Structure formats: structure tokens, C-alpha cells
Amino acid sequence: MEENQHNTEERIHVENGNYSTCKRHPFLKCLLCALLTFLAAFCAFYTVMDWHMKSLFPPEVRPFGPRFERAFQKDMSRMNRRLKDDERFAREAANVIHLEQTKDYYKILIDLRAFDNNANNVQVTSNGNILTIHGRSIKKSKHNEQISEFQQNYMFGENVKLKDLTKETEGHYYVVTIPIGDSEE
């Protein structure tokens, strides 16, 4: 009988030993399952987003690829050309109006070629001692219409008689003559 008692004690001891070593096993199991689930979800999300991005962008403009960089460079060169065209237009617009001064009058020459050779496309108005020149040009082509407008203001002193200005057309020029008088008149 002593043998049976001794045998049961060993069983209890073995069971206690197994229980103490498996105590952390469920926690690690849950932690590893959570980590694997997160990694699987991340990989699935990445794969689906990659498919979506590839189908969203055509091959020539996919982000961060050589085709995208070429398309970007092409767009940048187009913008640079447009800016240069705008600068060229501004330089040409500065050459449209010439102001000459003599002892008796100011003479303003407006090049009508910039305004379709039509004096009706140019308006000259005065307000106090400020002279405003406004011009407009419309160029139509088969597929589009380009409208260019130009405005320039001149401020004169008190001795200029803006009420007595004259306007006339001479060839390709619209000539505005403004007499200069005494400031006492």
C-alpha cells in the first residue's frame, strides 16, 4: 500500500509541474495570433492598394516611376514655355504705346497692329489729370478664341489740358495729341 501512496504523490507533482509551465502559454498564443492577424491584414491591404493604384493611373503617369518623371518634366517644360510667352507678350505690349513730349504738346502713338488694325478696339479716356488707354484684341482660330486686353494709365501735371485732346488715325498708328498750356489758364 505504500507503493500506491507514493505513486499518487508523483502524479500530483507531475500535474502541478505541467500546470506551472503552461501558465503563460495562452497569453503568448493570443499575442502571436494577434501579431499574425495584423501582418496578414497589412499584407492584404497593401496588395489591394497596389492593384488599385496600378489600375487608377495609366502606365505613363504612375507615381514614382520613370514614366511619371518624364511626364512631370514635360509638364514643367510646357509651363516654362507659357511663362516665356507671357513675358514676351509683356515686352511686346510695352512697345505698343510710345509717348513723345515737345514744348507745346504730348503725343501718344498707339500701334494698331496689336489691336487688329482697328481704331475701334482702342479707347482713350480721361479722368481729372489721368489718361487711360484701353485696348482689346480678339484672335479666332478653328479650335479656340484668344482675347488679349491691354490697359495703361498716364498721370499728367496741372499744365496739361486733357479736355482738349485730339485723336486721329495715321496709317497703323492711333495718334493722341494732348496740348500743354499754362497752369494759370
C-alpha positions as a Python dict, from the first residue, in 0.01 Angstrom:
ca = {
    (1, 'M'): (0, 0, 0),
    (2, 'E'): (284, 223, 49),
    (3, 'E'): (365, 190, -315),
    (4, 'N'): (22, 320, -414),
    (5, 'Q'): (56, 622, -193),
    (6, 'H'): (391, 706, -331),
    (7, 'N'): (262, 671, -688),
    (8, 'T'): (-23, 918, -636),
    (9, 'E'): (209, 1178, -497),
    (10, 'E'): (419, 1163, -805),
    (11, 'R'): (115, 1211, -1024),
    (12, 'I'): (14, 1520, -837),
    (13, 'H'): (360, 1656, -855),
    (14, 'V'): (379, 1594, -1230),
    (15, 'E'): (42, 1759, -1286),
    (16, 'N'): (147, 2062, -1081),
    (17, 'G'): (470, 2086, -1275),
    (18, 'N'): (292, 2082, -1613),
    (19, 'Y'): (39, 2341, -1499),
    (20, 'S'): (306, 2583, -1381),
    (21, 'T'): (499, 2571, -1713),
    (22, 'C'): (186, 2623, -1929),
    (23, 'K'): (66, 2917, -1728),
    (24, 'R'): (189, 3179, -1985),
    (25, 'H'): (108, 2973, -2291),
    (26, 'P'): (-244, 3116, -2359),
    (27, 'F'): (-114, 3475, -2339),
    (28, 'L'): (172, 3410, -2583),
    (29, 'K'): (-65, 3221, -2809),
    (30, 'C'): (-306, 3520, -2819),
    (31, 'L'): (-18, 3764, -2869),
    (32, 'L'): (127, 3568, -3162),
    (33, 'C'): (-218, 3520, -3317),
    (34, 'A'): (-282, 3895, -3293),
    (35, 'L'): (57, 3971, -3449),
    (36, 'L'): (-1, 3727, -3736),
    (37, 'T'): (-351, 3867, -3795),
    (38, 'F'): (-213, 4220, -3809),
    (39, 'L'): (61, 4120, -4055),
    (40, 'A'): (-187, 3932, -4275),
    (41, 'A'): (-425, 4231, -4277),
    (42, 'F'): (-138, 4467, -4361),
    (43, 'C'): (-21, 4248, -4650),
    (44, 'A'): (-377, 4216, -4783),
    (45, 'F'): (-434, 4594, -4760),
    (46, 'Y'): (-100, 4665, -4931),
    (47, 'T'): (-176, 4421, -5212),
    (48, 'V'): (-525, 4559, -5274),
    (49, 'M'): (-399, 4922, -5269),
    (50, 'D'): (-119, 4834, -5509),
    (51, 'W'): (-369, 4680, -5752),
    (52, 'H'): (-595, 4981, -5713),
    (53, 'M'): (-314, 5234, -5776),
    (54, 'K'): (-197, 5044, -6082),
    (55, 'S'): (-546, 5042, -6227),
    (56, 'L'): (-614, 5405, -6128),
    (57, 'F'): (-315, 5558, -6303),
    (58, 'P'): (-227, 5480, -6663),
    (59, 'P'): (122, 5335, -6709),
    (60, 'E'): (270, 5664, -6833),
    (61, 'V'): (183, 5859, -6518),
    (62, 'R'): (225, 5608, -6237),
    (63, 'P'): (374, 5782, -5937),
    (64, 'F'): (741, 5747, -5860),
    (65, 'G'): (835, 5570, -6180),
    (66, 'P'): (1047, 5678, -6475),
    (67, 'R'): (739, 5744, -6688),
    (68, 'F'): (593, 5966, -6418),
    (69, 'E'): (916, 6164, -6402),
    (70, 'R'): (919, 6211, -6780),
    (71, 'A'): (556, 6327, -6775),
    (72, 'F'): (636, 6564, -6489),
    (73, 'Q'): (935, 6707, -6679),
    (74, 'K'): (718, 6750, -6989),
    (75, 'D'): (455, 6942, -6789),
    (76, 'M'): (723, 7162, -6634),
    (77, 'S'): (869, 7248, -6976),
    (78, 'R'): (520, 7337, -7103),
    (79, 'M'): (470, 7570, -6808),
    (80, 'N'): (810, 7731, -6869),
    (81, 'R'): (719, 7791, -7234),
    (82, 'R'): (391, 7952, -7131),
    (83, 'L'): (571, 8178, -6885),
    (84, 'K'): (818, 8280, -7155),
    (85, 'D'): (526, 8355, -7389),
    (86, 'D'): (369, 8572, -7120),
    (87, 'E'): (698, 8757, -7072),
    (88, 'R'): (726, 8805, -7449),
    (89, 'F'): (369, 8941, -7459),
    (90, 'A'): (452, 9186, -7178),
    (91, 'R'): (762, 9308, -7366),
    (92, 'E'): (563, 9348, -7688),
    (93, 'A'): (285, 9527, -7502),
    (94, 'A'): (537, 9776, -7372),
    (95, 'N'): (629, 9858, -7734),
    (96, 'V'): (267, 9919, -7837),
    (97, 'I'): (241, 10269, -7690),
    (98, 'H'): (503, 10541, -7737),
    (99, 'L'): (492, 10875, -7558),
    (100, 'E'): (667, 11178, -7706),
    (101, 'Q'): (688, 11520, -7543),
    (102, 'T'): (751, 11851, -7713),
    (103, 'K'): (732, 12206, -7587),
    (104, 'D'): (365, 12251, -7685),
    (105, 'Y'): (209, 11903, -7659),
    (106, 'Y'): (234, 11539, -7564),
    (107, 'K'): (197, 11294, -7850),
    (108, 'I'): (94, 10935, -7778),
    (109, 'L'): (139, 10685, -8062),
    (110, 'I'): (-60, 10361, -8029),
    (111, 'D'): (36, 10079, -8266),
    (112, 'L'): (-294, 9947, -8404),
    (113, 'R'): (-138, 9626, -8539),
    (114, 'A'): (-157, 9487, -8186),
    (115, 'F'): (-533, 9561, -8186),
    (116, 'D'): (-633, 9413, -8525),
    (117, 'N'): (-563, 9744, -8709),
    (118, 'N'): (-896, 9876, -8583),
    (119, 'A'): (-917, 10209, -8400),
    (120, 'N'): (-1249, 10098, -8250),
    (121, 'N'): (-1061, 9840, -8041),
    (122, 'V'): (-879, 10123, -7858),
    (123, 'Q'): (-1048, 10359, -7610),
    (124, 'V'): (-879, 10668, -7470),
    (125, 'T'): (-1049, 10827, -7168),
    (126, 'S'): (-954, 11094, -6919),
    (127, 'N'): (-1049, 11140, -6558),
    (128, 'G'): (-906, 11452, -6394),
    (129, 'N'): (-536, 11453, -6481),
    (130, 'I'): (-521, 11075, -6554),
    (131, 'L'): (-532, 10946, -6911),
    (132, 'T'): (-635, 10581, -6956),
    (133, 'I'): (-569, 10383, -7275),
    (134, 'H'): (-755, 10054, -7303),
    (135, 'G'): (-714, 9818, -7599),
    (136, 'R'): (-860, 9481, -7686),
    (137, 'S'): (-775, 9221, -7948),
    (138, 'I'): (-962, 8901, -8037),
    (139, 'K'): (-791, 8630, -8240),
    (140, 'K'): (-1004, 8339, -8352),
    (141, 'S'): (-881, 8013, -8489),
    (142, 'K'): (-1051, 7689, -8582),
    (143, 'H'): (-1045, 7542, -8231),
    (144, 'N'): (-1016, 7836, -7992),
    (145, 'E'): (-1051, 8208, -7935),
    (146, 'Q'): (-781, 8421, -7775),
    (147, 'I'): (-873, 8753, -7617),
    (148, 'S'): (-596, 8996, -7523),
    (149, 'E'): (-663, 9313, -7328),
    (150, 'F'): (-426, 9596, -7252),
    (151, 'Q'): (-459, 9897, -7027),
    (152, 'Q'): (-213, 10172, -6947),
    (153, 'N'): (-257, 10486, -6737),
    (154, 'Y'): (-68, 10815, -6756),
    (155, 'M'): (-80, 11085, -6490),
    (156, 'F'): (-8, 11438, -6609),
    (157, 'G'): (57, 11762, -6424),
    (158, 'E'): (-181, 12054, -6389),
    (159, 'N'): (-49, 12231, -6702),
    (160, 'V'): (-184, 11960, -6940),
    (161, 'K'): (-526, 12017, -7100),
    (162, 'L'): (-676, 11668, -7118),
    (163, 'K'): (-1016, 11813, -7218),
    (164, 'D'): (-866, 11942, -7545),
    (165, 'L'): (-702, 11617, -7658),
    (166, 'T'): (-740, 11507, -8019),
    (167, 'K'): (-749, 11156, -8164),
    (168, 'E'): (-673, 11058, -8522),
    (169, 'T'): (-556, 10758, -8724),
    (170, 'E'): (-235, 10777, -8930),
    (171, 'G'): (-156, 10450, -9109),
    (172, 'H'): (-102, 10178, -8848),
    (173, 'Y'): (-97, 10428, -8561),
    (174, 'Y'): (-365, 10588, -8350),
    (175, 'V'): (-230, 10929, -8251),
    (176, 'V'): (-349, 11111, -7941),
    (177, 'T'): (-231, 11471, -7905),
    (178, 'I'): (-259, 11648, -7570),
    (179, 'P'): (-183, 12022, -7561),
    (180, 'I'): (31, 12171, -7287),
    (181, 'G'): (-81, 12509, -7158),
    (182, 'D'): (-5, 12743, -6874),
    (183, 'S'): (-113, 12625, -6531),
    (184, 'E'): (-292, 12958, -6470),
    (185, 'E'): (-548, 12915, -6751),
}
